[in-house]
Amino acid sequence: MGKPDSLTTTITLAIDNGSSHIKGIYDDLGNQFIFPNVVAQPFGERYFLMDQGDPLDFLDVQITSPAVHAEQYRHVYVGNLAIGDGGIVHEIIGDKAVQKKAQRQETMVTLLTAAAYAIATKHKDQIQRGKNRIKAKVNLGTGLPIQEISKFREEYADKITAGVHSVTFVTTPMFKGVTVEMEMLLPSDISIDDVSGVYDMEAFSKAHLSLKGFGIADVGGVDMDIAFFRPGLDLDQRHSTGAKIYLNNALENIRNEVNAQGEELISSTAELTLMLVNKEYAIYAEGKVAFDMTELVNRHMRILAEKVLKYARNAWKHARYANEFWFIGGGSVVLQPWIEKLNAELGLPIRFDHSEFSQLRNVRGTFFLLSHALGEGNDAAAARADTAGDHGGSETD
């Protein structure tokens, strides 16, 4: 029997641990959240003007876990709070980008933080009534890039299911002082990131992919996964592949060139990513345009778009049954204008997922697969999608 200040719970949780952003869905497709994949080791003392705000913007956590060994990750700022922090900031760029996702300490730190946030949010009413310790069984769905799935699936799964993971919110509004203890299960095993997105597109969009032979690339901040499917959603394991494109590194180069103007006009690659997605190329300071990134962004993004298109075409020419090729993922939203411009000369049947859903495809597909594994079936999973609405892809021929 639990103490008066504690509670026991179960949660169904899908997490897409992307190189630029962490995406999560818990219990229902309408319960979605996203935050930048940035971790910082706090430096000095943090001052508060008020104990208010969105907890997602102030993820200040202490972690005790058999999967997190390095002392510097015991107390961290995560997501928006980590951006611009004066301490040691870790983004998935440079040496971090070269490392395997399954082996980076940051992967477990952000996964555990996301899980604790989802659990605390689910029980925010009980927390407001005085509950400060939650013991949770987590039915987790998550994935790895195509290049890692065969060699690192078991290692990654062992870390996740290693034992009890504990996350305490330190100064986070609403959740301050709350400890979440988690035991994680993997009912649908570790999925393949790109493939998960296909299941969501087929289930909840108007693309009708099961009737086609096609290729699809999930463009992330570091990796680009390329999968091919024969009609009937038959995954072609022979021709599916992956590559590292280091989009985050290109964004970091842009950020450094902008900040070389004398001030830190852009604090992180995560901030720059959002600016490019929203096509905000003018940077304002004190109400005036301090820098126009248009020419700089065009130069870097065109080079990267050429690389991405080259990888896609080199793989596509071997899958002769694939009559069209799709791009999904947050990186594709950033690169779409430049890929479209290049393809205007080529005239290839290239399709882009709707930008509103592209970044969430993998986590939605992972949630769909997880619901299946838990015995909910097609009807229940589809019913959960009603709140998200009907959405299809956008195309460019």
Summary of the structure (lengths in Angstrom):
residues: 397
radius of gyration: 21.0
end to end distance: 61.8
largest distance: 68.2
contacts: 1376
relative contact order: 0.15
helix: 40%
strand: 27%
